[in-house]
Amino acid sequence: MSTLRWDGDALVVTWRIHGPDGEVTISFRYELQDGGRRLRAAEQLRGGGRDQDNLWVFERR
């Protein structure tokens, strides 16, 4: 199952996956910053024996 929604100015997508190790939730939060010159993508993985957070920042040149 997946969802896509706006949370203020951020676009949030969430996937729920049922696997052999139980349910895993993967969530991305995309936000434009600095007048649209920077894209910040925050990822959270939860479940299935792992908790992980990743953060990516992309800058326009």
Contact map, one row per residue, 1 for C-alpha under 8 A:
1110000000000011100000000000000000000000000000000000000000000
1111000000001111000000000000000000000000000000000000000000000
1111100000001110000000000000000000000000000000000000000000000
0111110000111100000000000000000000000000000000000000000000000
0011111000111000000000000000000000000000000000000000000000000
0001111111110000000000000000000000000000000000000000000000000
0000111111110000000000000000000000000000000000000000000000000
0000011111000000000000000000000000000000000000000000000000000
0000011111100000000000000000001100000000000000000000000000000
0000011111110000000000000000111100000000000000000000000000000
0001111011111000000000000000111000000000000000000000000000000
0001111001111100000000000011110000000000000000000000000000000
0111100000111110000000000011100000000000000000000000000000000
0111000000011111000000001111000000000000000000000000000000000
1110000000001111100000001110000000000000000000000000000000000
1100000000000111110000111100000000000000000000000000000000000
1000000000000011111000111000000000000000000000000000000000000
0000000000000001111111110000000000000000000000000000000000000
0000000000000000111111110000000000000000000000010000000000000
0000000000000000011111000000000000000000000000000000000000000
0000000000000000011111100000000000000000000000011000000000000
0000000000000000011111110000000000000000000000110000000000000
0000000000000001111011111000000000000000000000110000000000000
0000000000000001111001111100000000000000000011110000000000000
0000000000000111100000111110000000000000000111100000000000000
0000000000000111000000011111000000000000001111000000000000000
0000000000011110000000001111100000000000001110000000000000000
0000000000011100000000000111110000000000111100000000000000000
0000000001111000000000000011111000000001111000000000000000000
0000000001110000000000000001111100000011110000000000000000000
0000000011100000000000000000111110000011100000000000000000000
0000000011000000000000000000011111111111000000000000000000000
0000000000000000000000000000001111111111000000000000000000000
0000000000000000000000000000000111111100000000000000000000000
0000000000000000000000000000000111111100000000000000000000000
0000000000000000000000000000000111111110000000000000000000000
0000000000000000000000000000000111111110000000000000000000110
0000000000000000000000000000000111111111000000000000000011110
0000000000000000000000000000011110011111100000000000000011100
0000000000000000000000000000111110000111110000000000001111000
0000000000000000000000000001111000000011111000000000001110000
0000000000000000000000000001110000000001111100000000111100000
0000000000000000000000000111100000000000111110000000111000000
0000000000000000000000001111000000000000011111000011110000000
0000000000000000000000011110000000000000001111100111100000000
0000000000000000000000011100000000000000000111111111000000000
0000000000000000000001111000000000000000000011111110000000000
0000000000000000001011110000000000000000000001111100000000000
0000000000000000000010000000000000000000000001111110000000000
0000000000000000000000000000000000000000000011111111000000000
0000000000000000000000000000000000000000000111101111100000000
0000000000000000000000000000000000000000000111000111110000000
0000000000000000000000000000000000000000011110000011111000000
0000000000000000000000000000000000000000011100000001111100000
0000000000000000000000000000000000000001111000000000111110000
0000000000000000000000000000000000000001110000000000011111000
0000000000000000000000000000000000000111100000000000001111100
0000000000000000000000000000000000000111000000000000000111110
0000000000000000000000000000000000001110000000000000000011111
0000000000000000000000000000000000001100000000000000000001111
0000000000000000000000000000000000000000000000000000000000111
